[in-house]
Amino acid sequence: MSLHHPLPPATVELQQPRLHALVIGVAHYPHLLGGDPAAMARDPLSLGQISTPQHTARAIAGWLTTRYANHACPLGSVELLVSTPGGNADGTEAATADNIENAVGRWFTRCSSHPKNIAFFYYCGHGLEKGAQFLLPEDFGNPAIVDPWKNCIDLDRFRAGLRASLQAEALFCFVDACRETPFSMLTQVNVSGRPLVGGNGFGTALSTNGLYNAAASSRQAYGPATEPTYFAQALLKCLEGVASTNDGTAWVVDANSIDAGLTKMLRYYGDRVGQSLKPQTDVMGSTVLHESGRGLVLASVGCATAQASQCAEIELTRGAVSHRAVMTDPKPFERELAPGDWDVRIRFPNGEFPDSQAMTFTLLPGVWQGVPYP
Amino acid sequence: MSGILKLRCAPGVPAMAVDVMSPDYRVVRRVMLTPGVEHLVEVPSEASFLRCYLPSGRAVTLADPGNLDREITPDALMLANRTSYVSKGSETSIAAERDRRGHLEARASGSFESLEAVRRYQATRSTPAPGGSAWPPPAGVDVVPLGEGVSAAIRSHDGAVVQGSLADNGRDASWELLGPTFDPPFELRLDTPAGPVRMAIPAHAQHTWARLDTPARQHGPIVSIRMQTEAPVADTILNYLADGETAAAGAMRDWASHGESLLKSKMSDPYAAAVGAYLLLRLGDYAHLRDWPRNLADRFPALPDGCVIWAWQLIQTAPSREQEIAEYLLMAAARGLPVYGHGTRLLFDGLTLLGDVGRPALERLQAQVGALVRTSPVTMWYEPVTTGAPPATTPEMTFDVAFGTENAAL
């Protein structure tokens, strides 16, 4: 069973607007390099094992069930599929092509149960690109199947089907996959995948249709092995308030603010890990996804040079709230701050440089990197 | 205490989106700031402040509590861009900032240490009159070597080579692109160890810059490319959209809605009109689009984007006109890849929606591109490799493509 929340399935609310989520993490590919040698794909396309997606999928599902808030569209259900090398002790279904197809069917039906519903889709695992984009379930490349592309999902046609058929207010589609184009894929014929959802016509019920693509084109740009991907970390920070806007009544995160927030967060992570991280997004509409209740500033404070940072004490102050890094603390000094006017003071206890005066910065939700001193 | 905020900008400040913010961080109003235009905004408090979206895409805040008569100056923005902070009368800081930019120029002969440093340098450099005594270098060449086995060349639509120049620092390539704004696009070809990469350059571009860095803190080389066009507002919109700042770009919707006028004059600029139309499409502002994208589609066959925009406007507003939608999508595909990356994605999506009718055209285009560089604001792709040996194993290359700004400091 892939229904993660709520249990039992009969308690899923279908008469009122709800967010229904499908979260997929594929961290086990028995037919790709490093998998089962006796069942290796005829052409594994140079693709190997990745561990990050299991942490990512559970982090996203966990956030949805514990932190998601939207009074107009509360959480309705979360379907979770996770593939791990040893299987799932908690009974979570594996993310095979058939399981994904069945879960999509259940998720689609729930999403279409009310016109004000929000559909939330998150995929984390291998991706391929050859003109179109493909997502790889656990059993991709099964050598027992003549067509190597049978266990593959055609993301472009999947999205086209959702656009045409989904009877909901909004679709948030997060694709957290490498977009590799192995050389041997360039020479393959009949590259295809399952569209999962059919439909025809150009009409759509969706007032918001957002695609947020990680666009990482290498494994190094994907994420640490034992934590969620950089993209997922960035998204969760956005939802926690980095992408918040104040609509006059509350702090909310909407389809457009996620777009801007993801770009800033991924650029920030990219600078930290020496990768170019940038999402590729296509967003139409501005439906509110989450009521964050706050804005959040991710502040990263260092000096103009690494040498100065090493011997600096950094203090961030706003009213009675103060954060301080001493000389031996790692720099840049990172803190999550509330929006507002913050005083930053840089001191050099050993006198290498003159101490700064208090500098006041107006910080708004997002990423803030300072300060060019001395 | 509430009041009326007068807001204007001094000469030299490029067009940009500005949020007037209340002290509780609510956006009171979002305006497009242009020289010569004053905005009057009712604010809930004299402590209201401004968030300015610089043309480079970066946002800075300007606070001046108690002052309800605000003029934004280039120097104030330059300081804020450096520190997100402005103190009144800080001439010393302005001089220091200019020194810092001079320092960046001096370091440009070596590789920068990070992608962020490359971006800072390119933001400083990509203006019509770059600093540095050796700029522009006198000699032009057909193919400009960028280092690390990468070279670059630009050709016009008729195959003519546009000569480029390599600066004395051995890293900065530049091209001057002079031609009618309504010509077909130019094409930049990069020969890399991983194969040829092609990129569309709008014909209204005046300047293009490229350089290659191999930062110690970065995995693989970075090819950074900047373009500056005759339509700086269009450049700014593209930078905003590339950074996901759709809401800020929304401040430019009035400019975008005048796209029709960009198509009428003898010196029409269909590229700027297309950028405006893409923005309105993204905002769902079909009232401002009216039907002028159809003129863009019908009158400028060298710009497939017009067909894509018109088809998608119909998809969103008149989905029952299936035959016309199909006609324009297929016409776009027949004309080739759109100039703008967003257009290429919309074309692929549109042909997918056409099902069997669109499949042959879609497959033909997909075969034309080996892999799209999806983060580029203009269409960029690796040429497909169908025969021969796999390309040499090389560190992955990063392409950082953006539009330049009118003012180097912003």
Interface residues (C-beta under 8 A of the other chain):
Chain A: E129 K130 G131 A132 D156 R157 R159 A160 R163 A164 R179 T181 F183 S184 L186 T187 N200 G201 F202 G203 T204 N213 A215 S217 S218 Q220 A221 T245 N246 D247 G248 N256 S257 D259 A260 G261 L262 T263 K264 R267 G270 D271 G274 Q275 S276 K278 P279 Q280 T281 D282 V283 M284 G285 S286 G295 P339 D341 M359 T360 F361 T362 L363 L364 P365 G366 W368 G370 V371 P372
Chain B: M21 D24 Y25 R26 V27 F49 R51 A59 T61 A63 R82 T83 S84 Y85 R100 S114 L115 E116 P215 R217 Q218 H219 I222 A242 D243 G244 E245 T246 A247 R282 G284 L314 I315 Q316 P319 S320 E322 I325 H342 R345 L346 F348 D349 T352 L353 G355 L362 E363 L365 Q366 A367 V369 G370 A371 L372 R374 T375 Y382 P384 V385 T386 T387 P390 P391 E396 T398 D400
